[in-house]
Amino acid sequence: MSAYLDHASGWPLSDEVQDAMARWTRHVGSPMSLHEQARAPADAIEDARDEVAALTGWAPEAVIFTAGATEARNLAIKGPLGAAHRVAPVIAADPLAHASTLAVARSATRHAGALRLAGVDGQGHPAPGDVTRLAAGADVVVITHGQAEVGTIRDAAMLVARIRDAAPGAVIVLDAEETAGLVPLDAGLGADLVVIGGRSLGGPAWAGALLVRPGIHLHPLIEGGVEEGGKRGGPHDVPAIAALAMAARLARPAMRDRVARMRAVAHRLANGLLSVPGTRLNGPPVDERLPGHVQVSTAGVTGEAVALAMATRGVAVSPGSACAFGAGKASPVLEAMGLGDDAARSAVLLTAGPGTTDADADSAIAAFAASVAALRAMAPG
């Protein structure tokens, strides 16, 4: 590929992150053992807790390592419900939550209880009053800090405060997979549980963590071991955890510069893409969305066709949602925001990282324009 604009799916790993991972693929010894070979990996895991906990300012003991953000979401929702023995749980979220969040919530409330979804406006923001109303009496409330598909960043601290007043007994989950390392998460922005994924930190996407505020009780999702304080049984993935720690260590001091660079490239991308006739920006303005994030819809084409055509021209992007390729249907996120079927089906997502250059953006713009023109030329009528 001549230009990689699919950071929503995975970031290229830096040399430092790759080195941190490689060191432990060569090491023999379980961190749960008592011999000398166990000491180094055990220390590496505890050092990793320090690095990941520093993203929120919570104590290292708050960190439970998982195999990515999806597992962390599962534990964040099922864990408190299991610990409280809820048989008819009430869960509140919004339709722009990650697909795995909604899947877990629907599963947990399939036979009893309720899933309440707040409405959203045309930029992907839920109405605070709607969130407050739906949170009343809920057991778990999930706030999606950064929306992966359209880039909306929510005012999580404000929403948490309103939910506390309306539902003082609710466990509040902050899904920060898209924002960790790019947006400050001081004190978890008031939430009880914070979902972290490796990707937005520049780490491996298969590494993640759930940060747990003291006093919050969880039933383990994966049982059968004493690892992670009994909350996540099974051997530690030491290479992934070490890589996640290195990514967090590098991301914190670089946050401001990374964001500035990624926003600059996003502006360049948006200006170029919107010069193609019939193209519109979906979601908030570039300065008010996830750094490096641009999603557009273009009349007369489908997003999957454009993404495939751009790939043949050496540019990697995603159709609409990085998680929904091949679904064969319009994005439910865009439909929830009020976009029509044609606009939702034609969405294309371009996401830059801190290493994305102006030349990469220009290649993507040229490939997008050429792909749209070619696809429109082939359309009947």
Secondary structure, DSSP 8 states (H G I E B T S, - for coil): --EE-BTTT-----HHHHHHHHHHHS----TTSSSHHHHHHHHHHHHHHHHHHTTTT--GGGEEEESSHHHHHHHHHHHHHHHTT-SS-EEEE-TTS-HHHHHHHHHHTSSSSEEEE--B-TTS-B-HHHHHHHHTT-SEEEEESB-TTT-BB--HHHHHHHHHHH-TT-EEEEE-TTTTTTS--GGGGG-SEEEEESGGGTS-TT-EEEEE-TT-----SS-S--GGGGTS-S---HHHHHHHHHHHHHHHHHHHHHHHHHHHHHHHHHHHHTTSTTEEE-SS-GGGBSTTEEEEEETTS-HHHHHHHHHHTTEE-EES-TT-TT--S--HHHHHTT--HHHHHTEEEEE--TT--HHHHHHHHHHHHHHHHHHHHHS--
